Amino acid sequence: MNGSDTANAMKSETQVIVRPARNIRGTVELPGDKSISHRYGMLAGIAEGPSRLRNYSTGADCASTLACMRALGVSWKRNGAGEIEVEGRGPVLAAPSTALDCGNSGSTMRMLSGIVAGQPFTSEMVGDASLSRRPMERVIKPLSAMGARIESQQGKPPLRITGGALQAIDYKMPVASAQAKSCLLFAGLYADGETRVEEPLRTRDHTEVALRAFGGHVDRKNIGSGSEVRIRGGGQRLRGIEARIPGDLSSAAFFLCAAGLFPGSELTLPNLLMNPTRARLLDILMQMGLRISVTQLEEIHGELVGSLQVEGAPLKGTKLAGGDSAALIDEIPVLAAIAPFSQQGIEVRDAKELRVKESDRIQAVAANLRRMGAVVEEFEDGMRIPGGQTLHGAELDSFSDHRIAMAFAVAALRADGESLIRGAEAAAISYPAFFDALEILAER
Ligand code: S3P
């Protein structure tokens, strides 16, 4: 058992009972986006001067990022009400005296590995049981090609990274992963020359946007359904920023899908992230019949933010594949969880990556849906869930995965009878206040 496993074992399991609802109604403001919080937390640390980050994610994953930055010599403090003040240290960090504990956070381990690969010292990165099973070759291979020395457990954590002088790389990524892309862009900052990263399918571009917000130079352009990003190494100077982090769209997905369960729903989500590389869920839900309008659109540090008004309607079915599956990778569990209640059901293909997330999300979704009495067909790269099904309440499992816990709290709202979610504490990884917010919105 490593440090964070011990901490997890000490945390008692929480069970939450979810009763059926008849509507979703109200307003909820989401904590800061998890993807942006990680990136701002890291970039603020290697920038020069102070940063003030308001509405920083309340999730445990983003706290793992801040704890690692502190272990690398970056000072920061919480100013209350979700504001973090970071004292930028500049690009060269301090050698950590303990292992960098990334907890459950793949984003922390993969993205930060790009920064520590540029440091003149050795860092050890560890994670909890789930993270210790996740593939890291996607960062090990290109970082090694850039000159970092990395030891791992056959491509899995813990990682021992000895950084130093890096050479720029021209790299075509074999998997669509924003975390791996970000890792290479961060490493590219420390490399000699220009690093070019090509991704097969477009993934979230928060790193590119955030680097510019902190004063860095990056060029990106679309290539077919993918993109190419170039970053110049050798001493780009980043400077601290003041920012309000937009509300997390992937957390909002649970409420949007809950609204999709009841034609009479009315939901308002102010200050929500609207970045086009993240907003595919809104298109899909609108195609399925949900009525969504956006007001008060503005851009903050290059990120689109808006206020969403949502009205429920009977949901049609959909098929997700290719670029859609990559763009919706974090939202597929909740879309699949509501699929039985749609008219034609949902089919998901090209989503093999779901098998190597915090849990095997294809297997977890199928298992929970079956416990509720649903028919599900499972494929190696997805699933098919027929629509028009009636589900009963059941004992469900989070599989220690935040998105599975929240997805099935949503499905349980439309089941006949109440459901019990075991391991519900997993929701705190990205959204600790989730169950309270859902209770406020659910009309019974
Ligand atoms: C993330 C990228 C995605 C996503 C994760 C957050 C990011 O992971 O699933 O929740 O912030 O870059 P992959 O890079 O593994 O696709």
Residues whose N, C-alpha, C, O or C-beta is under 5 A from the ligand:
A	BS01	S3P	S35 S107 A176 S177 A178 Q179 A180 I329 D330
